[in-house]
Amino acid sequence: MKNIVAGHVAVTAAEFVELALGTPLDLWLGVEGESEMERAARLDAARDILAAYPELPDTVSRVAAEAIETFAPELFNLVPLAQPSPRRRARTAKRAAA
């Protein structure tokens, strides 16, 4: 199965994300061993992109959610946590007040 984004074929998952977002992942994640000057320049470029495209964080969230839904839907399975007993809640509240 080919992953085609905007007419380009994505060979790896990283390429797919880069094509879907329109920016390289290294811009946001950095690279190992980058200097302080390189980091500052990368963050400055990222700020410029966010200023020019304020909808980008929403796009990133949507792309991530779609990828999870497609490739790991079990991550969206939520299990309710057990509620503590009333007696335990009272003890916890008592400790917090002390």
Secondary structure, 3 states (H helix, E strand, C coil): CCEEECCEEECCHHHHHHHHHCCCHHHHHCCCCCCHHHHHHHHHHHHHHHHHCCCHHHHHHHHHHHHHHHHCHHHHCCCCCCCCCHHHHHHHHHHHHC
